[in-house]
Amino acid sequence: MTAYLRLNIDGVEPETGAPAADRLVSGTPSFRTWNLDEADGGLYAGIWEASPGKWKIVYDEWEYFHILSGYSVVTAENGEAFHLRAGDRMILRPGFKGTWEVIETTRKDYVIRL
């Protein structure tokens, strides 16, 4: 194993999914996830993509992400909305609750720590 990893999804088959039915607010969003690295202790890194729709989110983990393309709105349960476009970065900490709405198919890279 090398001491570095480039986030390159060429030739990597993504996992597919969708929000749980009890979290779906609107639309029919689908996910593609390229989990490219895992480390002991619950650390994950990769690329995630979602098609338009809206669902409830509840974070038990810590996540840093960088929007690569698309347009999404993350709204905290207190109503504060974060409009996210290519180039935007954010950290969501354990305990964050709200919604994620994909307006235009969104792709992000991420690092998650459980």
Residue pairs with C-beta under 8 A, 6 or more apart in sequence:
5 36
5 37
5 45
7 36
7 45
7 46
7 47
7 109
8 36
9 34
9 36
9 47
12 34
12 36
14 32
14 33
14 34
14 49
15 31
15 32
15 33
15 34
15 35
16 30
16 31
16 32
16 33
17 30
17 31
17 33
18 24
18 28
18 29
18 30
18 31
19 29
19 31
19 53
19 55
19 56
23 55
23 56
23 57
24 53
24 54
24 55
25 53
25 54
25 55
25 56
25 99
25 101
26 53
26 54
26 101
27 52
27 53
27 54
27 102
28 51
28 53
29 50
29 51
29 52
29 53
29 54
29 55
29 102
30 50
30 51
31 48
31 49
31 50
32 48
32 49
32 50
33 46
33 47
33 48
33 49
34 46
34 47
34 48
35 44
35 45
35 46
36 45
36 46
36 47
37 43
37 44
37 45
37 46
38 44
41 113
41 114
42 61
42 112
42 113
42 114
43 111
43 112
43 113
43 114
44 110
44 111
44 112
44 113
44 114
45 109
45 110
45 111
45 112
46 109
46 110
47 68
47 107
47 108
47 109
47 110
48 65
48 107
48 108
48 109
48 110
49 105
49 106
49 107
49 108
50 72
50 100
50 102
50 105
50 106
51 102
51 105
52 102
52 103
52 104
52 105
53 101
53 102
54 99
54 100
54 101
54 102
55 99
55 100
56 97
56 98
56 99
57 74
57 92
57 96
57 97
57 98
57 99
57 100
58 96
58 97
59 92
59 93
59 94
59 95
59 96
59 97
60 94
60 114
61 94
61 112
61 113
61 114
62 91
62 92
62 93
62 94
62 112
62 113
63 91
63 92
63 110
63 111
63 112
63 113
64 89
64 90
64 91
64 110
64 111
65 89
65 90
65 92
65 108
65 109
65 110
65 111
66 87
66 88
66 89
66 108
66 109
66 110
67 84
67 85
67 86
67 87
67 88
67 89
67 106
67 107
67 108
68 86
68 107
68 108
68 109
69 86
69 105
69 106
69 107
70 85
70 86
70 102
70 103
70 104
70 105
70 106
70 107
71 83
71 84
71 85
71 102
71 103
71 104
71 106
72 83
72 84
72 100
72 101
72 102
72 103
72 104
72 106
73 81
73 82
73 83
73 84
73 100
73 101
73 103
74 81
74 82
74 84
74 90
74 92
74 98
74 99
74 100
74 101
75 81
75 82
75 98
75 99
75 101
76 82
76 96
76 97
76 98
77 97
77 98
82 90
84 90
84 106
